[in-house]
Structures are given as structure tokens and as C-alpha cells.
Amino acid sequence: MTWLKRKHNWCSPVIQNEMLQLLVNELMRSIHAQNPVMYCVICNGIHGVSGKEQICICLRYVDEILSPVERSVGLYDTDSTTSEAISNIIFYVLIRLQLSVAHLRGQAYDGASNMSGHKRGVQSLVKEQQQLAPFIHCGAHSANLVIQDSCGASYVIKNSLQLAHNIGVLFSQSLNARHELKKLMKLDSGAPHKTLMSNAMGFRRSQIDGILQNYGLLLDTLEQLKVEKNSHAHGLLEKLE
């Protein structure tokens, strides 16, 4: 029983990577166990926290009771976002999963020319291998474009979202701002602890909820920062008042 007394927390990078690999292997086994006869591929490019471009590959199919199943099968680093590079990653993933291109029945990407181009886009290169895989503009991306344009058409909504983003930037970058807000939250025990900080994508609903629910504390914090000659806080306070 001496191994129980060892002071290891098993959270080293090697252990974490091993655990992630076990999860990946289990996911692969589940896909093989379901053995999808027909499937679609979904692909999107994202920026990791390291700033590197990564390609996210998902598969969508139906199980034995015809319920839709969507599985993310990995993030793949890429030095190039050309259609040739991305299509090669897609084919590599399908080969790795032992899925035949002959069973591919759809592909969904965003509307970027390197993805949706009808001559040399990814969808065109995939169709050269499988004519029965029509391209569908990603529904989530389409909805995002609609919402973005709708918000931009309203002066009030556009300015409000920009103001929320600027508040998030202040509290993300200023340790003093976060410290002042925490002090006021301790004095007001009923204050909801919603985040005011932005993330890499701009802001989320939780941030907007945090601004609305902590509005009074936010004004008091900006007022204190104004006294300390914080010009950014001064400008935000004028807009909020």
C-alpha cells in the first residue's frame, strides 16, 4: 500500500495527454461500433489560445434508431488555410477513421471562398472524390451572419454591444479594475458574481447579464477608477451615465 502514500497528483502534461488520448480512442471505438453507413463531414477553422490556426473536424450521421449523432473527431494544426491543405486534412481524418469516401453524403462549411468555392474550394475538391456529397452552408454560421447584420442595423444595439465589449476589455486587462469590483462585491453580499470580462471571441451573454445585474457596482467601480485618473474608465462612466 506504499503507492497510496506517494505525493503525486497525476496532473503532469504527460498524464493529461495520456488521458486525452484514452478519450480519443474511446470516441473512435464508439464511431466504429455504430458503423455509420452514410455520414456527413463538418469542418471549421478556429484559432487556439496559442494563436495557431486549427481545423476542427466533425462527423454527423444517424444511429440504428435514426437519431442524429454529431461527433467532433479532432483539432488539427495547419500552417496553411488553402483549400488543398484543408481537404487533405479531411481525407486524412476519414482514412484514419477507416471511413470510406464512397459513403460520404454531405459537407458543411462556412461561406469563405477557400471552403465554399465552386471551382477550387474545399467543397469542389471533395466533390471530385465523391459527387454525392453536396455542399451545405453551415446553418450556425449563416445564423451568426444574420444576427451580426441585424445588430449592426440597429444603432442602439450596435453601440450597446460595443460598450459591453469595451467594459469587458477594461476588466480583462486591468488588475486594479477587477480588484476594485471585488472589494465592492464583498461589501454587497447580495451581488451576483457574474463575469464582466471579455474572452477571445469578444463577449458572451453571461458578460451582458453580469453588467446588468451588477450595474450599480459597475458605476461605483468606474467612479473609483476615475478618481485614480483612469481615462478608459472615465470614458465608459460618461457613456453609462
C-alpha positions in Angstrom: 0.0 0.0 0.0 3.0 2.3 -0.1 1.9 3.6 -3.5 -1.1 5.3 -1.9 1.3 7.4 0.2 3.1 8.9 -2.9 2.6 12.6 -3.2 1.7 12.7 -6.9 -1.4 14.4 -8.2 -1.2 12.8 -11.7 -1.7 16.1 -13.4 1.5 16.4 -15.3 1.3 17.2 -19.1 2.3 13.7 -19.9 -0.6 12.2 -17.8 -3.1 14.7 -19.1 -2.2 14.0 -22.7 -2.4 10.2 -22.0 -5.9 10.7 -20.5 -7.0 12.8 -23.6 -5.6 10.1 -25.9 -7.7 7.5 -24.0 -10.8 9.6 -24.5 -10.0 9.9 -28.2 -9.5 6.2 -28.5 -12.9 5.6 -26.8 -14.6 8.0 -29.2 -13.0 6.3 -32.2 -14.3 2.9 -30.9 -17.8 4.3 -30.4 -17.8 5.5 -34.0 -16.6 2.1 -35.3 -19.2 0.3 -33.1 -22.0 2.3 -34.6 -20.5 1.8 -38.1 -22.4 4.7 -39.9 -23.4 3.6 -43.4 -23.7 7.2 -44.6 -22.3 10.3 -43.0 -21.6 14.0 -43.5 -18.4 15.9 -42.6 -18.4 19.4 -40.9 -15.3 21.5 -40.9 -14.4 24.8 -39.4 -11.2 26.8 -38.7 -10.5 28.2 -35.3 -7.7 30.0 -33.5 -6.3 28.2 -30.4 -5.1 30.0 -27.3 -1.6 29.8 -28.7 -2.7 31.8 -31.8 -2.2 28.8 -34.2 -4.8 28.0 -36.8 -6.5 24.7 -36.2 -9.1 22.8 -38.2 -12.0 21.2 -36.3 -13.5 18.1 -38.0 -16.9 16.8 -37.0 -18.9 13.9 -38.4 -22.7 13.8 -38.5 -24.7 10.6 -39.1 -27.8 8.7 -37.8 -27.6 5.7 -35.4 -29.6 2.5 -35.6 -32.8 4.2 -34.4 -32.3 7.0 -36.9 -31.4 9.6 -34.2 -28.9 12.2 -35.5 -25.4 11.9 -34.0 -22.7 14.5 -34.2 -19.1 13.8 -33.1 -16.1 16.0 -33.0 -13.2 13.9 -34.1 -10.3 16.2 -33.5 -8.4 19.5 -33.9 -5.6 19.5 -36.4 -2.9 22.1 -36.7 -2.3 23.6 -40.1 0.2 26.1 -41.5 -2.0 26.8 -44.4 -5.7 27.5 -44.9 -5.7 26.8 -48.7 -8.4 24.5 -50.0 -5.8 21.9 -50.8 -4.4 21.8 -47.3 -7.8 21.6 -45.6 -9.2 19.0 -48.0 -6.1 16.9 -47.4 -6.8 17.1 -43.6 -10.4 15.9 -44.2 -9.3 12.9 -46.3 -6.6 12.1 -43.7 -9.2 12.0 -41.0 -11.5 9.8 -43.0 -8.7 7.3 -43.7 -7.6 7.4 -40.1 -11.2 6.5 -39.0 -11.4 3.9 -41.8 -14.5 5.6 -43.3 -14.9 5.2 -47.0 -15.3 8.3 -49.1 -17.9 6.4 -51.1 -20.3 6.7 -48.1 -19.9 10.5 -47.7 -23.2 12.1 -48.3 -22.7 15.8 -47.4 -20.3 18.5 -46.4 -20.9 21.7 -44.4 -18.6 24.7 -44.1 -18.7 28.4 -43.8 -19.0 30.7 -46.8 -15.3 31.6 -47.1 -14.1 31.2 -50.7 -11.4 28.7 -49.8 -14.2 26.5 -48.3 -17.3 27.1 -50.5 -15.7 28.0 -53.8 -17.3 26.1 -56.6 -14.1 25.8 -58.7 -11.2 25.2 -56.3 -12.8 25.4 -52.9 -12.7 22.5 -50.4 -16.3 21.5 -51.4 -15.2 21.3 -55.0 -12.1 19.2 -54.2 -14.2 16.8 -52.1 -16.8 16.5 -54.9 -14.0 15.4 -57.2 -13.7 12.4 -55.0 -17.5 12.0 -54.2 -20.1 13.5 -56.4 -22.9 12.5 -54.0 -21.6 14.9 -51.2 -23.4 18.2 -51.8 -22.1 21.3 -50.1 -24.4 23.0 -47.5 -23.6 26.4 -46.0 -23.2 25.8 -42.2 -26.5 26.7 -40.5 -24.8 28.1 -37.4 -22.5 30.3 -39.5 -25.5 31.6 -41.5 -27.4 32.4 -38.3 -24.4 34.2 -37.0 -24.2 36.4 -40.1 -27.9 37.2 -39.9 -27.6 38.2 -36.2 -24.5 40.2 -36.8 -26.1 42.2 -39.7 -29.3 42.6 -37.6 -27.4 44.0 -34.7 -25.4 46.3 -37.0 -28.6 47.7 -38.5 -29.7 49.0 -35.1 -27.8 52.0 -33.8 -28.8 51.3 -30.2 -27.9 47.6 -30.2 -24.7 48.1 -32.0 -23.5 50.8 -29.6 -24.7 48.8 -26.6 -22.8 45.7 -27.6 -19.7 47.7 -28.4 -19.9 49.3 -24.9 -20.3 45.9 -23.3 -17.2 44.8 -25.2 -15.2 47.8 -24.0 -16.2 47.2 -20.4 -15.1 43.6 -20.8 -11.7 44.7 -22.2 -11.2 47.1 -19.2 -11.9 44.3 -16.6 -9.9 41.8 -18.6 -6.8 43.9 -18.9 -6.9 45.9 -15.6 -6.0 44.1 -12.4 -6.9 47.2 -10.5 -10.4 47.3 -12.0 -11.0 43.7 -11.0 -9.7 44.4 -7.5 -12.0 47.4 -7.0 -15.0 45.5 -8.2 -14.3 42.5 -5.9 -14.0 44.9 -2.9 -17.4 46.4 -3.6 -18.9 42.9 -4.1 -17.7 41.9 -0.7 -19.5 44.9 0.8 -22.7 43.9 -1.1 -23.2 40.3 -0.1 -26.3 40.1 -2.4 -24.3 41.0 -5.5 -24.4 38.3 -8.2 -21.0 37.1 -9.2 -21.3 37.3 -13.0 -18.2 37.8 -15.1 -17.7 41.2 -16.7 -14.6 40.2 -18.7 -14.4 39.6 -22.4 -13.0 36.5 -24.0 -11.1 36.0 -27.2 -14.3 36.0 -29.2 -15.5 39.4 -27.8 -18.2 38.8 -25.3 -20.9 36.3 -24.2 -24.4 36.5 -22.8 -23.0 35.8 -19.3 -21.0 39.0 -19.5 -24.0 41.1 -20.6 -26.0 39.5 -17.7 -23.1 40.4 -15.4 -23.2 44.1 -16.5 -27.0 44.4 -16.0 -27.1 42.6 -12.6 -24.1 44.5 -11.2 -24.9 47.8 -12.9 -24.7 49.8 -9.6 -21.5 48.2 -8.5 -20.1 48.8 -12.0 -20.8 52.5 -11.8 -19.2 52.7 -8.3 -16.1 50.8 -9.6 -15.7 53.1 -12.6 -16.2 56.2 -10.4 -13.4 55.0 -8.1 -11.2 54.3 -11.1 -12.0 57.8 -12.5 -10.7 59.3 -9.2 -7.5 57.3 -9.8 -7.1 59.0 -13.2 -8.1 56.0 -15.3 -9.1 57.7 -18.6 -10.6 54.5 -20.1 -12.9 54.1 -17.0 -13.8 57.8 -17.2 -15.0 57.5 -20.8 -17.0 54.4 -20.0 -18.6 56.1 -17.0 -19.7 59.1 -19.1 -21.4 56.7 -21.6 -23.2 54.6 -18.9 -24.5 57.7 -17.0 
